[in-house]
Amino acid sequence: MKVRAITAIVSLLVLGACPVLAQQRPKTKSQPLPALETVSQANQKIRLLASTSTSVAQATPNALEPGDLISIDVFDIPELSRKIRIDPSGYISMPLIPQRIHAAGLTSFQLEKEVAGLLKARGLVSHPQVSVFVIDREGQPITIIGAVEHPMVYHAVGPTTLLEVLSAAGGLTSTAGNFVTISRTSASGKNISRRINLQALIDRGDPRANILLQGGDVVAVPKAGIVYVVGAVNRPGGFVIQNDTNQMTALKALALAGGIKGQAKPQDAVIIRKDGQTGHTQEITINIKKILDRKKSDVSLQANDVLFVPNSPGKKFLAKAAQAALSITTGIVILRGSSGTF
């Protein structure tokens, strides 16, 4: 019965404020809470931006794409007229023209001029009249993997932006990090990649981050670690470690949690750390009061750590309450940084 009572008390401490997490603000203006949002709010932004925003790298209207089946007709020369599918690298090949012709990104009219110019330059036709028609458009596969709701292969027809693909995949999961990597193979066969800051893309709506994707691209959203802060704090929750170059510490985690409450016993705080391989749980005592007083160094936290700040100094109560806090973190609200907070 005592264990159940302790669990109930901790549950109230942890979950009691969850319905109003987004509205909570500090008691004083001098120390504003870091701007945070739930994963659901971030995904709502993705859907909205995907339907309204554009990319700086605007595509040419009605441009040809890899996979398109086109008909090239050279007037009065049936030997040069044919149906051709643009290859994955964006090129086509024609008889009597030794070099491959880059067609993707051009309009039908632009490709007509390009082919006519090559035929004339090689002395094959003195006054070439070339017509290009699109017979069939084949959706180009873009693969999205990692910390998204629905990893998938997205078949893009026409210019497709990063936001559109993220939206099609259902948005981010609670464990998504703050960067997305786009990998592609260049025309020369070289593997290249680009890293995009999701905060710039989602929170600030930077069109430079909303790049145009190509068929064959792989969009990867790496997972980030989550640190949980529960107990006698103003904003209990799980906080995503947004940037792997910035180390999460106890004081940073407490700042994200809005600081400690007046009845808290920060000198008896505990970090609960579970070994992912063995499953063993380790309890690390931490005197936050001395850290705040600069009598001890700040303590680094690891992904999935639970920082528990009690409101009772009792050691027996502390150990049981800390374990109860660990057991309910699966239902806690996960919050992400906004406006470059992390």
Buried (B, 14 or more C-beta within 10 A) or exposed (E): EEEEEBBEBBBEBBBEBBEEBBEEEEEEEEEEBBEBBBBEBBBEBBBBBBEEBBBEEEBEEEBBBBBBBBBBBBEEBEEBBBEBBBBBBBBBEBEEBEEBBBBBBBBBEBBBBBBBEBBEEEEBBEEBEBBBEBEEBBBBBBBBBBBBBEBBEBBBEEBBBBBBBBBBBBBBBBBBBBBBBBBBBEEEEEEEEEEBBBBBBBBEBBBEBBBBBBBBBBBBBBBBBBBBBBBBBBBBBBBBBBBEEEEBBBBBBBBBBBBBBEEBBBBBBBBBBBEEEEEEEEBEEBBBBEBBEEEEEBBEBBBBBBBBBBBBEEEEBBEBBBBBBBEBBEEBBBBBBBEBBB
